[in-house]
């Protein structure tokens, strides 16, 4: 009897061995490690472009304001006031420079909040104004929100206390002299009175300050050699908490650390210290500043301190470029 020998061959299985899988994972991890810095650089480059464009847009709004009124806007009555609808622009307007240029930024709807109202209704509407953000005033590189908590001192004389305040990452150049502007008058009628004693700001050397701003003809050092508006320094401790007095008030308030900066100190990259009067940014190597000619340029954190100070002074006779 013949016996048939049957050979059974095991089917060959396809797949990775554990060693091969580990090698693939290691290669992918290496590629990601090489790729991520490039991706982050590309993202930051895009954010810087957006920030620069924000400043250009704001500078155009300021220049259009100048074309309409013959000067750059003043910065309102002080930190205890916000913009008042129906009072236009100029010395009778308690709101600062941002509020005053809203029509030039196609933000007439925001500018008109509270119009036609009186009493508590008006105060409530102006509280809403305080909490109305505008994306063009936000630097995309700063990891904070458009709206933030107000400090205990954010009580306004013409608005109910807001639960959140719209913040600005950009500030006007008041120059290299600190004027020490207080909260301002207690009432609108007091501020309108001819005999009210305003703080002396005659030494202000920038482009905008309490109740007044410059004409182009007053910038004797040249529009291309004088700061107009720029990024402001914010402590990282104040991104989400009201511990930085330069980041705890509404962007529509009168002159304050939130909307005005000085050039007594070179720009600073955001860190965990408080420096409420300095320009600066969350960008790694430089902040952006717009000059009075409308251009927006990167200003290195290592800029010479004297050069930076001169660029903040419109008429000190020290004409510098960078």
KOLDREN-854975 format. One record per residue (C-alpha): residue in three letters; x, y, z. Coordinates in Angstrom, 1 decimal. Layout:
N
PT|Ala|X|Y|Z
...
END
This chain:
322
PT|Unk|0.0|0.0|0.0
PT|Unk|1.4|3.3|-1.1
PT|Unk|1.6|6.1|1.4
PT|Unk|1.3|9.6|0.0
PT|Unk|3.6|12.1|1.8
PT|Unk|1.9|15.4|2.1
PT|Unk|4.1|18.4|2.9
PT|Unk|2.3|21.3|4.6
PT|Unk|4.0|24.7|4.1
PT|Unk|3.2|27.3|6.6
PT|Unk|1.9|30.5|5.0
PT|Unk|4.4|33.3|5.1
PT|Unk|3.1|36.3|7.1
PT|Unk|3.9|39.9|6.0
PT|Unk|4.5|42.6|8.6
PT|Unk|7.1|44.5|10.7
PT|Unk|9.2|43.0|13.3
PT|Unk|9.5|44.9|16.6
PT|Unk|12.9|46.1|15.8
PT|Unk|11.7|47.4|12.4
PT|Unk|8.8|49.2|14.0
PT|Unk|11.1|50.9|16.6
PT|Unk|13.3|52.0|13.8
PT|Unk|10.4|53.6|11.9
PT|Unk|9.2|55.3|15.0
PT|Unk|12.7|56.7|15.7
PT|Unk|12.9|58.0|12.1
PT|Unk|9.5|59.7|12.3
PT|Unk|10.4|61.3|15.7
PT|Unk|13.6|62.6|14.2
PT|Unk|11.8|64.0|11.2
PT|Unk|9.3|65.7|13.4
PT|Unk|12.1|67.1|15.6
PT|Unk|13.7|68.6|12.5
PT|Unk|10.4|69.8|11.0
PT|Unk|8.8|71.4|14.1
PT|Unk|11.2|74.4|14.4
PT|Unk|10.7|75.2|10.8
PT|Unk|6.9|75.0|11.2
PT|Unk|7.1|77.2|14.3
PT|Unk|9.3|79.7|12.5
PT|Unk|6.8|79.9|9.6
PT|Unk|3.9|80.4|12.0
PT|Unk|5.8|83.1|13.9
PT|Unk|6.7|84.8|10.6
PT|Unk|3.0|84.8|9.7
PT|Unk|2.1|86.3|13.1
PT|Unk|4.8|89.0|12.7
PT|Unk|3.4|89.9|9.3
PT|Unk|-0.1|90.2|10.8
PT|Unk|1.2|92.3|13.6
PT|Unk|3.0|94.6|11.2
PT|Unk|-0.2|94.9|9.1
PT|Unk|-2.2|95.8|12.3
PT|Unk|0.2|98.7|13.0
PT|Unk|0.0|99.9|9.4
PT|Unk|-3.8|99.9|9.6
PT|Unk|-3.7|101.8|12.9
PT|Unk|-1.1|104.3|11.4
PT|Unk|-3.3|104.9|8.4
PT|Unk|-6.3|105.5|10.7
PT|Unk|-4.1|108.1|12.6
PT|Unk|-3.0|109.7|9.4
PT|Unk|-6.6|109.9|8.1
PT|Unk|-7.6|111.5|11.5
PT|Unk|-4.8|114.1|10.9
PT|Unk|-6.1|114.8|7.4
PT|Unk|-9.6|115.4|8.9
PT|Unk|-8.7|117.4|12.0
PT|Unk|-5.3|118.9|11.2
PT|Unk|-3.5|117.0|14.0
PT|Unk|-3.1|113.6|15.6
PT|Unk|-5.7|112.8|18.2
PT|Unk|-5.2|113.8|21.8
PT|Unk|-5.4|111.0|24.5
PT|Unk|-8.5|112.0|26.4
PT|Unk|-9.0|113.1|30.0
PT|Unk|-7.4|110.4|32.0
PT|Unk|-7.7|106.7|33.0
PT|Unk|-11.0|107.3|34.9
PT|Unk|-12.9|108.1|31.6
PT|Unk|-13.9|106.2|28.5
PT|Unk|-15.1|107.5|25.2
PT|Unk|-18.2|109.7|25.1
PT|Unk|-20.4|109.4|22.0
PT|Unk|-21.6|112.8|20.7
PT|Unk|-18.5|114.6|21.7
PT|Unk|-16.5|114.0|18.6
PT|Unk|-12.7|114.4|18.9
PT|Unk|-10.5|117.0|20.5
PT|Unk|-10.2|118.5|24.0
PT|Unk|-13.8|117.9|24.9
PT|Unk|-13.6|114.1|24.3
PT|Unk|-12.8|112.1|27.5
PT|Unk|-11.9|109.0|25.5
PT|Unk|-8.4|108.4|24.3
PT|Unk|-6.8|108.2|20.9
PT|Unk|-8.1|104.7|20.1
PT|Unk|-11.7|105.8|20.7
PT|Unk|-11.2|109.0|18.7
PT|Unk|-9.9|107.2|15.5
PT|Unk|-12.7|104.5|15.4
PT|Unk|-14.5|106.1|12.5
PT|Unk|-11.2|106.1|10.5
PT|Unk|-10.9|102.4|11.2
PT|Unk|-14.4|101.6|9.9
PT|Unk|-15.6|101.1|13.5
PT|Unk|-18.3|103.8|13.5
PT|Unk|-20.8|101.3|15.1
PT|Unk|-18.5|100.9|18.1
PT|Unk|-17.8|104.6|18.2
PT|Unk|-21.6|105.2|18.4
PT|Unk|-22.3|102.8|21.3
PT|Unk|-24.4|104.7|23.9
PT|Unk|-25.6|107.5|21.6
PT|Unk|-29.0|108.9|22.5
PT|Unk|-29.0|107.3|25.9
PT|Unk|-28.9|109.0|29.3
PT|Unk|-28.4|108.2|32.9
PT|Unk|-27.9|104.5|33.9
PT|Unk|-28.8|103.3|30.4
PT|Unk|-25.9|105.4|29.0
PT|Unk|-23.5|104.2|31.7
PT|Unk|-24.5|100.5|31.0
PT|Unk|-24.0|101.1|27.2
PT|Unk|-20.5|102.6|27.8
PT|Unk|-19.7|99.5|30.0
PT|Unk|-20.5|97.5|26.9
PT|Unk|-18.2|99.7|24.9
PT|Unk|-15.4|98.9|27.4
PT|Unk|-15.9|95.2|26.6
PT|Unk|-16.0|95.5|22.8
PT|Unk|-12.8|94.2|21.4
PT|Unk|-11.2|95.0|18.0
PT|Unk|-9.0|92.2|16.5
PT|Unk|-6.7|94.8|14.8
PT|Unk|-5.4|95.8|18.3
PT|Unk|-4.3|92.3|19.2
PT|Unk|-0.8|91.0|18.5
PT|Unk|-1.2|87.4|17.4
PT|Unk|2.1|86.4|19.0
PT|Unk|1.0|87.3|22.5
PT|Unk|-0.9|84.4|24.1
PT|Unk|-3.5|86.5|25.9
PT|Unk|-7.1|87.1|25.1
PT|Unk|-8.8|90.1|23.5
PT|Unk|-10.8|90.5|26.7
PT|Unk|-9.3|90.5|30.1
PT|Unk|-10.3|91.0|33.7
PT|Unk|-10.1|94.6|34.9
PT|Unk|-8.2|95.7|38.0
PT|Unk|-9.9|96.9|41.1
PT|Unk|-9.1|100.4|39.9
PT|Unk|-11.0|100.1|36.6
PT|Unk|-14.0|102.2|37.8
PT|Unk|-15.0|104.8|35.2
PT|Unk|-16.8|108.1|35.9
PT|Unk|-19.0|107.8|32.8
PT|Unk|-19.5|104.0|32.6
PT|Unk|-20.7|101.2|34.8
PT|Unk|-17.9|98.8|35.8
PT|Unk|-17.3|96.2|33.1
PT|Unk|-16.8|92.6|34.0
PT|Unk|-14.2|92.4|31.2
PT|Unk|-12.2|95.0|29.3
PT|Unk|-11.2|95.1|25.7
PT|Unk|-7.4|95.3|25.7
PT|Unk|-4.9|96.8|23.2
PT|Unk|-1.4|95.5|22.5
PT|Unk|-0.5|98.8|20.8
PT|Unk|0.2|102.2|22.4
PT|Unk|0.7|105.8|21.2
PT|Unk|4.1|107.5|21.7
PT|Unk|4.0|110.1|24.4
PT|Unk|7.7|110.7|24.1
PT|Unk|10.6|110.7|26.6
PT|Unk|9.0|112.8|29.3
PT|Unk|6.5|111.2|31.8
PT|Unk|3.7|113.7|32.4
PT|Unk|2.1|111.9|35.3
PT|Unk|-1.5|112.2|34.1
PT|Unk|-4.2|111.5|36.8
PT|Unk|-7.7|110.2|36.5
PT|Unk|-9.1|113.6|35.3
PT|Unk|-12.2|115.6|36.4
PT|Unk|-15.0|114.1|38.4
PT|Unk|-17.8|115.1|36.0
PT|Unk|-18.2|116.2|32.4
PT|Unk|-19.3|119.6|33.5
PT|Unk|-16.2|120.0|35.6
PT|Unk|-14.0|119.0|32.7
PT|Unk|-15.8|121.5|30.4
PT|Unk|-15.5|124.4|32.8
PT|Unk|-12.9|127.0|31.7
PT|Unk|-11.4|127.2|35.2
PT|Unk|-10.7|123.5|35.6
PT|Unk|-7.0|123.0|36.4
PT|Unk|-5.6|120.4|34.1
PT|Unk|-2.3|118.7|34.6
PT|Unk|0.6|120.6|33.0
PT|Unk|1.7|118.4|30.0
PT|Unk|3.6|121.1|28.2
PT|Unk|6.8|119.0|28.4
PT|Unk|5.3|116.1|26.5
PT|Unk|7.7|115.3|23.6
PT|Unk|5.9|112.6|21.7
PT|Unk|2.8|112.8|19.4
PT|Unk|-0.2|112.4|21.7
PT|Unk|-0.9|113.2|25.4
PT|Unk|-3.6|114.5|27.7
PT|Unk|-6.3|116.3|25.6
PT|Unk|-4.0|117.1|22.7
PT|Unk|-1.9|115.8|19.8
PT|Unk|0.7|117.2|17.4
PT|Unk|0.5|118.5|13.9
PT|Unk|2.9|117.1|11.4
PT|Unk|4.5|120.5|11.2
PT|Unk|5.5|120.2|14.9
PT|Unk|7.5|117.1|14.2
PT|Unk|10.7|119.0|13.3
PT|Unk|12.9|115.9|13.5
PT|Unk|11.0|114.5|10.6
PT|Unk|8.0|112.1|10.3
PT|Unk|10.3|109.3|9.2
PT|Unk|12.5|109.7|12.3
PT|Unk|9.7|109.9|15.0
PT|Unk|7.7|107.1|16.5
PT|Unk|3.9|107.3|16.1
PT|Unk|2.5|104.1|17.7
PT|Unk|4.0|100.7|18.5
PT|Unk|3.8|97.4|20.3
PT|Unk|3.8|97.7|24.1
PT|Unk|5.5|95.5|26.7
PT|Unk|3.2|93.4|28.8
PT|Unk|4.4|91.2|31.7
PT|Unk|3.6|87.5|31.2
PT|Unk|2.2|87.6|34.7
PT|Unk|-0.5|89.9|33.4
PT|Unk|-1.6|87.9|30.3
PT|Unk|-4.6|86.4|32.2
PT|Unk|-4.6|88.3|35.5
PT|Unk|-5.0|92.1|36.2
PT|Unk|-1.5|92.4|37.8
PT|Unk|0.1|94.6|35.1
PT|Unk|-1.3|98.2|35.3
PT|Unk|-0.5|98.6|31.6
PT|Unk|-2.9|95.8|30.7
PT|Unk|-5.9|96.2|33.0
PT|Unk|-8.0|99.0|31.5
PT|Unk|-10.3|99.3|28.5
PT|Unk|-8.6|100.3|25.2
PT|Unk|-11.2|103.1|25.0
PT|Unk|-10.1|104.9|28.2
PT|Unk|-8.4|108.2|28.4
PT|Unk|-4.6|108.5|28.7
PT|Unk|-3.2|105.7|30.7
PT|Unk|-0.4|103.1|30.9
PT|Unk|-2.7|100.9|28.8
PT|Unk|-2.7|103.1|25.7
PT|Unk|0.5|105.3|26.0
PT|Unk|4.1|104.4|26.3
PT|Unk|7.4|106.3|26.6
PT|Unk|11.0|105.8|25.3
PT|Unk|12.9|106.1|28.5
PT|Unk|13.8|102.5|28.3
PT|Unk|14.6|100.3|25.3
PT|Unk|11.9|97.9|24.1
PT|Unk|11.6|94.6|26.1
PT|Unk|10.5|91.1|25.2
PT|Unk|7.7|90.0|27.4
PT|Unk|8.9|88.4|30.6
PT|Unk|7.8|88.0|34.3
PT|Unk|8.6|91.5|35.5
PT|Unk|6.5|94.7|35.5
PT|Unk|7.5|97.5|33.2
PT|Unk|4.4|99.6|32.6
PT|Unk|5.9|102.4|30.5
PT|Unk|8.0|100.5|28.0
PT|Unk|7.4|99.5|24.4
PT|Unk|8.0|95.8|23.7
PT|Unk|6.5|92.6|22.4
PT|Unk|6.1|88.9|22.6
PT|Unk|8.2|88.5|19.5
PT|Unk|11.5|86.9|20.0
PT|Unk|14.0|89.4|18.6
PT|Unk|12.2|92.8|18.0
PT|Unk|9.0|94.7|18.4
PT|Unk|7.3|96.6|15.7
PT|Unk|6.9|100.4|15.7
PT|Unk|5.1|102.6|13.2
PT|Unk|6.7|106.0|12.4
PT|Unk|4.8|109.2|11.7
PT|Unk|5.3|108.7|8.0
PT|Unk|3.1|105.5|8.2
PT|Unk|5.9|103.0|7.8
PT|Unk|6.1|100.0|10.2
PT|Unk|9.5|98.7|11.2
PT|Unk|11.1|96.1|13.4
PT|Unk|13.0|97.7|16.3
PT|Unk|15.5|95.4|18.0
PT|Unk|15.6|94.9|21.7
PT|Unk|19.2|95.7|21.5
PT|Unk|18.7|99.1|19.9
PT|Unk|20.9|101.8|21.4
PT|Unk|19.1|103.5|24.3
PT|Unk|19.9|107.0|23.2
PT|Unk|18.7|106.3|19.6
PT|Unk|15.5|104.9|20.9
PT|Unk|14.9|107.9|23.1
PT|Unk|15.5|110.3|20.3
PT|Unk|13.1|108.5|18.1
PT|Unk|10.4|109.1|20.7
PT|Unk|11.1|112.9|20.8
PT|Unk|9.6|114.7|17.9
PT|Unk|11.7|117.9|18.1
PT|Unk|14.9|117.4|20.2
PT|Unk|17.1|118.2|17.2
PT|Unk|18.8|114.7|17.3
PT|Unk|17.7|113.3|14.0
PT|Unk|18.5|109.6|13.9
PT|Unk|17.5|106.8|11.6
PT|Unk|17.6|103.0|11.9
END
